[in-house]
């Protein structure tokens, strides 16, 4: 069996596709990973063949230099114009030609990698779409939140349906224009119906719904296998061994680039509570290290989170999954997009708290964090979630099984 896999974006978008590619390779599937050359080394770490599409583009440098990408409202349009659309233009012809060159029988694409989705339709091979956040399955029965406000359940469902209609209309118009430009297939449905819609979360976290996408299956959380294999640095190990379990704050690969005010607030909140803390992220260096505060530009969440007393994060779906796997309660402070929905689901499930609209307020963080640290109920629920994850089939392996079954 030969499969082409493609993705783009930040770690939360790319890492699940890399993990699934690696799981397919372990099943003796011949995998070719098509992406911008920026991702070459990471793709090769899965033992996949790599084919570059477009000129080298450092997505994180772009995200760091343009904070508008994380703004509500205008951020989505800017990401589409500057990042998504150029990627689709580059990816489509390369995936199309690669499928033909290697004789692939399926294309596995991130939900926003329309270049891969269109290439599968053009070449007539199986079309698998991987969705990396539950909020993208806009459902009236499992309504999503996209802001620091929680409306009544009925209104939340109505707003989700309205958003689905608006999104479909606007997105299809944009995709139709783009498809014409690049010569992609133009049928009655500008987005071909996949043979398999994979959601990378378990049923207990976001249950299935009657209005989910066609041929939807959930495979469970898919974790970053490269991150999990990285050791902690010696200075981090020494800090952890020098005292009580610290609060750990990490805002993912993209949001952490613009999290300076949040890192300051977390450090001040921890000082108020007499808690040690580890701040992870490029912009955390605005906080001066002390014997009780460690600041590092990066560290593997899979190693750091189990050592925490509690985890403060932004609600990025990959970060949330790592916090749940670690069995630690969370304080979630969303920046934008699907992160509000993730925060609400964590809060509703009793696995942590959603700090609504006060992410830069050290006093509010201290109050919320204190309630998280004191809650035996949250700690018990977090440990139970970790046990469920540990006892379930590996999400990437399950995804590979479902793809192979096609």
C-alpha positions in Angstrom: 0.0 0.0 0.0 1.2 3.5 -0.9 -0.1 6.7 0.7 0.6 10.4 0.3 0.2 12.5 3.5 0.2 16.3 3.5 -0.3 19.1 6.0 0.7 22.6 6.9 0.5 25.0 9.8 1.8 25.1 13.4 2.6 22.0 15.5 -1.0 21.4 16.4 -1.8 21.0 12.7 1.3 19.2 11.5 2.2 16.9 14.4 -0.9 14.7 14.2 -0.3 14.1 10.5 3.4 13.3 11.2 2.3 10.8 13.9 -0.2 9.1 11.6 2.5 8.9 8.8 4.8 7.2 11.3 2.1 4.8 12.3 1.4 3.9 8.6 5.1 3.3 8.1 5.2 0.9 11.0 2.4 -1.0 9.3 4.7 -1.4 6.3 2.9 1.2 4.3 5.0 3.2 1.8 4.4 6.8 2.9 5.4 10.0 1.0 5.0 13.2 3.0 4.4 16.3 0.8 4.8 19.7 2.5 6.8 22.9 2.4 10.5 22.2 2.6 10.4 23.8 6.1 9.0 20.5 7.4 11.5 18.2 5.7 13.5 17.1 8.7 10.5 16.5 10.8 8.8 14.4 8.1 11.9 12.3 7.6 11.9 11.5 11.3 8.9 9.4 10.6 10.8 7.3 8.0 8.6 8.7 5.3 9.9 9.8 1.9 9.7 13.6 1.7 8.7 15.7 -1.3 8.9 19.5 -1.0 6.2 21.8 -2.3 6.9 25.5 -2.9 9.8 27.6 -1.6 11.1 27.2 1.9 8.8 29.1 4.3 9.4 29.4 8.0 5.8 29.4 9.3 6.9 30.2 12.9 8.9 33.2 11.8 5.8 34.5 10.0 3.6 33.9 13.1 6.1 35.6 15.3 6.4 38.7 13.1 2.6 39.0 12.6 0.7 39.0 15.9 -2.5 39.8 13.9 -2.7 36.1 13.1 -3.9 35.5 16.7 -6.5 38.2 16.7 -10.2 37.3 16.8 -12.0 38.1 13.6 -9.2 39.5 11.4 -6.8 36.6 12.3 -8.7 34.0 10.3 -8.8 36.2 7.1 -5.0 37.0 7.5 -4.1 33.3 8.0 -6.2 32.3 5.0 -4.7 35.0 2.7 -1.0 34.8 3.8 -0.6 31.2 4.9 -3.3 28.8 3.8 -4.0 29.9 0.2 -0.3 29.9 -0.8 0.1 26.5 0.7 -2.9 25.1 -1.2 -1.5 26.5 -4.5 1.9 24.9 -3.9 0.6 21.6 -2.5 -2.1 20.7 -5.1 0.1 20.0 -8.2 2.8 18.3 -6.2 0.5 15.9 -4.4 -1.3 15.2 -7.7 1.9 14.4 -9.5 3.3 12.4 -6.5 0.2 10.2 -6.4 0.7 9.3 -10.0 4.5 8.9 -9.7 4.5 6.5 -6.8 1.2 4.8 -7.6 -0.5 5.8 -4.3 -3.9 4.5 -3.4 -4.8 7.2 -0.9 -4.1 10.8 0.1 -4.3 11.8 3.8 -4.7 15.5 4.3 -5.2 18.0 7.2 -8.7 19.4 7.1 -7.4 22.7 5.7 -5.0 21.1 3.2 -7.4 21.5 0.3 -4.5 20.9 -2.1 -4.3 17.3 -0.9 -8.0 16.9 -0.9 -8.4 18.2 -4.5 -5.4 16.0 -5.6 -7.1 12.9 -4.3 -10.2 13.8 -6.3 -8.2 14.6 -9.5 -6.4 11.2 -9.4 -9.3 9.2 -8.2 -7.6 7.7 -5.1 -9.0 7.4 -1.6 -9.5 10.7 0.2 -8.9 10.8 3.9 -9.3 14.1 5.9 -7.9 14.5 9.4 -9.5 17.1 11.6 -7.3 18.2 14.5 -9.9 20.0 16.7 -13.5 19.1 17.5 -14.8 22.6 16.9 -14.2 22.1 13.1 -17.0 19.6 13.1 -19.6 22.3 13.5 -22.6 20.5 15.1 -25.8 21.7 16.5 -25.8 18.7 18.9 -22.2 19.4 20.0 -22.1 23.2 19.6 -18.8 25.0 19.6 -17.6 28.2 21.3 -15.4 30.8 19.5 -15.1 33.6 22.1 -14.8 34.4 25.8 -18.5 34.1 26.3 -20.7 31.1 27.0 -24.3 31.6 25.8 -27.2 29.3 26.9 -27.0 25.9 25.3 -29.9 26.4 22.9 -28.4 29.7 21.6 -25.0 28.1 21.4 -26.4 25.4 19.1 -28.2 28.0 17.0 -25.0 30.1 16.7 -23.0 27.1 15.7 -25.5 26.2 12.9 -25.4 29.8 11.7 -21.6 29.9 11.8 -21.6 26.6 9.8 -23.8 28.2 7.1 -21.7 31.4 6.9 -18.4 29.5 6.9 -19.6 27.1 4.2 -20.7 30.0 2.0 -17.6 32.2 2.4 -15.2 29.3 2.3 -16.7 27.7 -0.8 -16.6 31.0 -2.6 -12.9 31.4 -1.7 -12.1 27.8 -2.6 -14.0 28.1 -5.9 -11.9 31.1 -7.0 -8.7 29.3 -5.9 -9.7 26.1 -7.7 -10.2 28.0 -10.9 -6.8 29.6 -10.6 -4.9 26.4 -10.1 -7.0 24.1 -12.3 -8.3 21.9 -9.4 -11.4 19.8 -10.0 -14.7 21.7 -10.1 -17.7 19.6 -9.3 -21.1 20.5 -7.8 -19.3 20.3 -4.4 -16.1 22.3 -4.4 -14.9 20.2 -1.5 -15.1 16.5 -2.4 -16.7 14.2 0.2 -13.9 12.2 1.8 -13.9 8.4 2.0 -13.0 8.9 5.7 -13.2 11.9 8.1 -10.9 11.3 11.0 -11.2 13.2 14.3 -8.1 12.9 16.5 -9.9 12.8 19.9 -11.8 10.1 21.8 -15.6 9.8 22.0 -15.6 10.6 25.7 -14.1 14.0 25.1 -16.3 15.0 22.2 -19.1 12.6 21.5 -20.3 11.8 18.0 -23.3 13.7 16.7 -26.0 13.1 14.0 -24.7 16.1 12.0 -21.1 15.2 12.0 -19.3 15.1 8.6 -20.0 12.1 6.4 -18.0 8.9 7.2 -16.8 10.4 10.4 -14.7 8.3 12.8 -12.8 9.2 16.0 -9.4 7.6 16.5 -8.5 9.0 19.9 -5.8 11.5 20.8 -2.8 11.6 18.5 0.4 12.6 20.2 3.7 14.0 19.0 6.1 11.0 19.0 9.1 13.2 18.3 8.4 15.4 21.3 7.8 12.4 23.5 11.3 11.1 22.7 13.2 14.3 23.7 14.9 14.3 27.1 14.6 17.2 29.6 17.7 19.3 29.9 19.9 18.9 32.9 19.0 22.3 34.4 15.3 21.5 34.1 15.8 18.1 35.8 17.7 19.9 38.6 15.0 22.5 39.1 12.3 19.7 39.3 14.4 17.8 41.8 15.0 20.9 44.0 11.5 21.3 45.4 7.8 20.7 45.2 6.1 20.0 41.8 5.9 23.3 40.0 3.0 24.9 38.0 3.9 24.5 34.4 2.8 27.1 31.8 3.1 26.4 28.1 1.1 28.1 25.3 2.0 25.8 22.3 4.2 26.5 19.3 2.3 29.5 17.9 0.6 31.3 20.8 3.8 31.2 22.9 5.4 33.5 20.4 3.1 36.3 21.7 2.5 35.3 25.3 4.8 37.7 27.2 2.0 39.4 29.2 0.6 36.0 30.1 3.9 34.7 31.3 4.4 37.7 33.5 0.9 37.2 34.9 1.5 33.6 35.6 4.8 34.3 37.3 3.2 36.9 39.5 0.3 34.7 40.3 2.6 31.8 41.3 4.6 34.2 43.5 1.4 35.3 45.2 0.5 31.7 46.0 4.1 30.7 46.9 4.2 28.2 44.0 7.2 27.3 42.0 6.7 27.5 38.3 8.2 26.6 34.9 7.4 28.9 32.0 7.9 27.4 28.5 8.0 29.4 25.4 10.1 31.9 23.3 8.4 35.0 24.8 8.7 33.7 28.4 12.1 35.3 28.7 10.4 38.6 29.7 10.3 37.0 33.2 13.6 36.9 35.1 14.5 33.5 36.5 14.7 33.0 40.2 15.2 30.0 42.5 11.5 29.4 42.2 10.9 30.4 38.6 12.5 28.5 35.6 12.2 30.0 32.1 13.0 27.9 29.1 12.3 28.6 25.4 11.2 25.1 24.8 10.8 21.7 26.5 8.9 18.5 25.6 5.4 18.7 27.0 5.3 15.0 27.2 8.1 15.0 29.7 7.3 18.3 31.5 3.6 18.0 32.1 3.7 14.8 34.2 6.1 16.6 36.6 3.6 19.5 37.2 1.2 20.2 40.0 -1.1 22.0 37.5 -0.8 23.1 33.9 -1.6 26.5 32.5 -2.2 26.4 28.8 -4.0 28.2 26.0 -6.4 25.4 24.9 -4.5 24.4 21.8 -5.8 20.9 21.1 -2.4 19.1 21.1 -1.3 20.9 24.3 -4.7 20.0 25.9 -4.3 16.3 24.9 -0.8 16.3 26.5 -2.2 17.8 29.7 -4.9 15.1 29.9 -2.4 12.4 29.2 -0.2 13.7 32.1 -3.2 13.4 34.4 -2.8 16.9 35.7 -5.6 19.5 36.1 -5.5 22.5 33.8 -6.2 26.3 33.9 -7.0 27.2 30.3 -6.5 30.8 29.1 -7.4 30.8 25.4 -6.0 33.3 22.8 -8.3 32.7 19.8 -10.1 30.4 17.4 -10.9 26.8 18.6 -9.1 27.3 21.9 -12.2 28.7 23.6 -14.1 25.5 22.6 -11.4 23.4 24.1 -11.3 25.4 27.3 -15.1 25.0 27.6 -14.9 21.2 27.1 -12.1 20.9 29.7 -14.2 22.9 32.1 -17.4 21.0 31.4 -15.7 17.7 31.9 -14.3 18.7 35.3 -10.7 18.4 34.1 -9.7 22.0 34.8 -11.0 25.6 34.8 -11.6 28.0 31.9 -10.4 31.5 32.9 -12.7 33.7 30.9 -11.2 36.9 29.5 -8.6 37.6 32.3 -5.5 36.0 30.9 -3.3 39.0 31.6 -4.6 39.6 35.2 -2.3 38.1 37.7 -4.8 38.4 40.5 -7.5 36.5 38.5 -5.0 33.9 37.5 -3.9 33.5 41.2 -7.5 33.0 42.3 -8.3 30.5 39.6 -5.0 28.6 40.0 -5.5 28.4 43.7 -8.9 26.8 43.1 -7.4 24.3 40.7 -4.6 23.4 43.1 -7.0 22.9 46.0 -9.6 20.8 44.1 -9.4 17.1 44.9 -12.2 16.6 42.4 -10.3 18.1 39.5 -7.2 16.0 40.4 -9.2 12.8 40.6 -10.9 13.5 37.2 -7.6 14.4 35.6 -6.0 11.1 36.8 -9.1 9.2 35.5 -8.7 10.8 32.1 -5.0 9.9 32.0 -6.0 6.3 32.8 -8.5 6.3 30.0 -5.9 7.5 27.5 -3.3 5.0 28.7 -5.8 2.2 28.4 -7.1 3.1 24.9 -5.4 2.1 21.6 -2.8 4.6 20.4 -4.6 7.3 18.4 -2.1 7.4 15.5 -2.1 3.6 15.3 -5.9 3.5 15.2 -5.9 6.1 12.5 -3.5 4.0 10.5 -5.7 1.0 10.9 -8.8 2.9 9.6 -6.8 4.3 6.6 -5.4 0.8 5.8 -9.0 -0.6 6.0 -10.0 1.5 3.0 
